[in-house]
């Protein structure tokens, strides 16, 4: 066992029962993978909330977002020969795929980093337009100067890409559109420029040639990205043998940029590892976890909507301590702490 996480004793912090659905036609199925930030002396979570529709007898209903970010319900008769509902996650009607759940992002705040509550002052964030019609997911948050950069997964029939919105007050948002085209996700922007350039980790996918690897990109303005370099690949026989992707923004240390990432096996067991990148040239990998620093060993991590999963894209730093917020079994939001120095020492081994 190599798990070095110190789990909060009263995990989970948040479960589906703790929040209200976005409207009376929806049911919260699970809470997932929050982005994390500091604002006005509080810790904020931007939680992914996955909802499904209330079902009526003889019908199958699925939700989509329209151009204004409002949920529309599509209803199909169960005996309609055009309907293929054999998969509980994705149905097909007339050759078009639809998700059975849809996600939005919910803002919660806490004074102590443990007890989180919603505020009517800060609105939820919903998908809008044709490239977010199936929802928005798994937001990473990077604060650069006085601006928060939100990179999130845009989902639609066109595919899965990375969207960007920015804000200074969490009330008004500027939409920058899709910054990495399908298929791409797991995008985390570094929280400071390097030699005058923005840098970001991202995860394009190639099912035929290549794989699900972590890439690095750079940008002059944080919106237009290029000079892509593959920096970490899957490794046969290890915890990241099938896919891997970035967590939150890399943490700057004296030894390099420390990135906590997720890795998964072919059996869909999700663990966390760490990778250390050069401070001046983050395309250079200094060290990488041979074994995971966190595994799904707690009951709430092993059983749930999709079991054997620990997945993070948000943390808060306090000296040597990483307060890491993570999704457990694709259902709950939990918290664990790590020592930065302990992680660095594990990489030396």
N, C-alpha and C positions, 0 to 999 in steps of 0.2 A: 504494500500500500504506500503510495507516494503522496496522497492527498495532504496538503498543508493548509487547507482553508479552515478558518475558525467560524463555524456557522453560528448565527444568532440563535440563542436558546429557544426563543419563542417563534421561530419560523413556522409557517409562512407569515410574511408581513401583510400580504393582500391576497385574497381569493375572490372568485367570481361573486360570491354572496355579499361581498363588502361594497360593491358598487351597484348603481342602478343602470338598467339598459338605457340606450340613447332615446328610445321611444317605446310605446306600449305594444308595438308589433314585433319587438325584438327580445331575445333572451341572450344574456351573456354566457358564452360557452367557456371562455378561458381568458386569463390575463397573462401577458407575456412580456419579457425582455424590455425593461424600461430604459430609455435614455435618462441621464442624470446631469443636473446642473445646480449651480448656486445662484440665488437671486434674492436681493433684499434681505440678506442674512438668513435665508432659509435654504433647505435642500429641496430641490424640485425633482419629481419623477414625471417623465412623459411615457406613460404605460400604453402598450398596445392592448386594446380591448377587442377581442374577437366575438362577434355576435352571430346568431342564427335567427331565422324568422320563426314566429309562432306558426305551427302547421295546422291546417284544416283537413278533416277527413276526406279521403279520395283525391287530395291535391298534394303537390309538392311545390313549395314556395322557396325562392332564392332571392337574396337582396343584391342590388347594385346601386352605385351612386350616380346621380345625374350631373349635369354640367354645373349646377349650383351647390353641389355637395349634399343634396338631400337624398335619403334612401328611397328607392322605388322597389316595390315588391313584384317580382314576376311569378305568375302562377301557372303551373302545368298540371294537367290531369295525369294521374298515375297510370291509367290505361292507354295513354296516348302512345302509339307505336313509334313516334319520333323521339320519345324520351328514353334515355339510358341512365338509370339511377343505380347502377351496380356498385359504384364507388361512393362511399359516404362523404368524401371530401369534395369531389368534382363530379358534376353531372353533365350530360351532353344532351342538347335538344336541337334537332335539325342540323347537326354538324357543328354547333357552337358550344364551347365549354363554359360552364358557370360554376363558381365556388359556392358551396353550401353555407359557408360562413364568410363574413366580411369584417375587416378590421379598421378601426380608427384609433387616434391617439388622444389619451386623456391626461390632463394636467392635475397633479396632486402635490401638496407642499407639506413640509414638516419642520418644526423647530429643533427636533432632536435626532433626525435621521431615521427614526423608527416608526413614529405615529404619523401617518400621512392622511390628509383630508383634501377633498376638492373645495374649490372656491368658485362661486358664481361670477366672480370678477374676471376669471380666466377661462375662455371658451375652449371646448374640445376642438381638435383638428380633424377634419374629414377629407376624404378624397374628393377631388373635383376634376371634371373633364374626362375626355376619352381615355387618357393614359392612367387614370386612377379610379376607373369605374368599378373595379373589384376591390378597392380599398388601399390603405397605406399601412405599412408595417415597419417594425424594428428600427426605430429612429436612434441614430447616434447624434450627440450634441457636442459641438466644439465652440468654445468662446474665444474669439480672436479680437483683441482690443475690447470694445464695448458691444460687440455684435455676436449673437448666437447663430451658428450655422447648423441647420437641421438637415442631415442627410438621411433619407428613408427609402424604403422599398415601395415603388409604384407598381401596382398590379392591375392588369387589364387583359382583354383578349389579345392585345398586341404583344404581350409578353411582360417580363419582369425587369424593370430598370431602376435607376437611382434618381430620386428627385431631391431638389434643394429648395428650402425656404429659409429666410433669415428674419430675425426679429431682435429688437432691443428691449421690449417691454412685455413680451408674451401675450400681447393683446392684438397687435397689428403685425402682419406677416407679409413679407415680400416674396413672391413666388418666382424662382429662377428657372423652373422647368426641369426637364430630364437632363442630367449632366453626364450620366453613363447609360448608354442604350442597352437593350436586352441582348443576352441575358446577363444581368449584373446585379449585385447586391452587396451587403456587408461593407459599406463605405464609411470610413472614419477619417476625418480631416485632422491633420496635426494642428495643435493649438498655438503654434507660432511658425513664422516663416523661417526658411533655411536659405541663406544667401539670397534673400529677396523674393523667394518663390514659395507659393503654397504647395504642400504635399498632402497626398491622401492615399490610404490603403483601400483597395476594392477587390471584388471577387467576380470576374467574368467566369462563365462556365462553358465548357465544350464537351458535349456528350460523345463525340466521335474521335477527335484528335486533341490531346491535351487532357484537361480535367478541371476540377474545382480547386483552384490555387489562389494564393494571395498575391496581388499585384500592387505596384507602387506607381503613382502618377504625379505629375507636377503641373502647376498652373500659375500664370502671372496675375490672375484676378480672382481665383477661387471658384470660377464658373466654367471656364474653358480649359480642358485638361488634355495633356499629351505626354510624350516621352515615357510611355508605359514600360515597366520592367517587371518581370515575374521574379518574386523574391522568396517564395516558400511553396513547396509542392507537397502532395500527399506522400506518405511513406508506408510501404508495405509492412504489415505486421505490427504497426504501432497504432496509438489511439487516434491518429489523424490519417488513417489509411484510405478513406473514401473521399472526404472533403474537409476543407478548413476555410475559416474566414475570420476577418478582424473583429475584435470586440469594440471597445470605446477608443477614443483618441490615445495615441501612445503617450506614456509618461516619461518626461525628461529626467534622466538620472546622470550622475557623473560618469557612468560607464557606458551610457548610450540610451537610445529610445527604447523603453520597455513596453512591449505590446502583449497584452493578454488576449489570446485568441481561442476560438472553439475548433475542435477537431472531432470528426465522426468516423465511425467504422461502417462497413457495409451493412451491419445489423442495426444501424441508426442509434448507437450508443454515443452520446455527446459528452465530451469532457472538455476541460480547459487546460491550455498550455501557455507557455510564454516564449517570446522571441525577442532578442536584443539586436537593435540596429545601430549603425554608426551615426554619431551625432551630426557630422558634416555631410555624410552621404548615406542616407537611410536605405539605399538600395543594397548596401553591404550588410550582410547578416553576420553578426559577431558570435552569437550562440543561440541555441534553441532547445526547448525541453525534449529530452528523450522519453520521459514519462509524464503523464498529466500532473498538474499541480492541484487539480480538483476533479473528482469523479462523482457520478450520481450514486451516493452510498446511503443517503437518508431516505426514509420511507417516502416522503413527499417529493423526492427527486426520482424515485424509481417507479412510482405508480401515479397515474393521473390521466389527463387527456391523451398524452403521448409520452410514455414512460421512458426512464433511463436517459434523462436529459438534464444537463445544466448548461445554460446559455446566457452569455452576458453581452450587453453593449452599453453599459454605463457604470461609472464609479465616481467616488469622491475621495480626494487625497487629503490626508491630515498628517503631515510629517512623514514618518516611515510607514504609516498605516494606509492601506487601500481599503476603503469601505466599498465593497463590490456588491452591486445589486444585480440579481440574476433571475431568469425564469427557470422554474423547476417543473419538470414533466409537462411542459407546455400548458400549464394551468395556473400556477401560483407565482407571485413575486416574493423573492426571499433576499436575505442579506448575509454576507460573510465578510470577514476581514482577512487581509494578508499583510505580511511584512514585506516591504519592497526589498530590503536587504536579504531576507530569507529566500525570496524568489531568485534574486541575483546569485546567491550562493548555490542554489539548486542548478542553475545554468552552468556554473563553474565545474560542477561535478560531471 
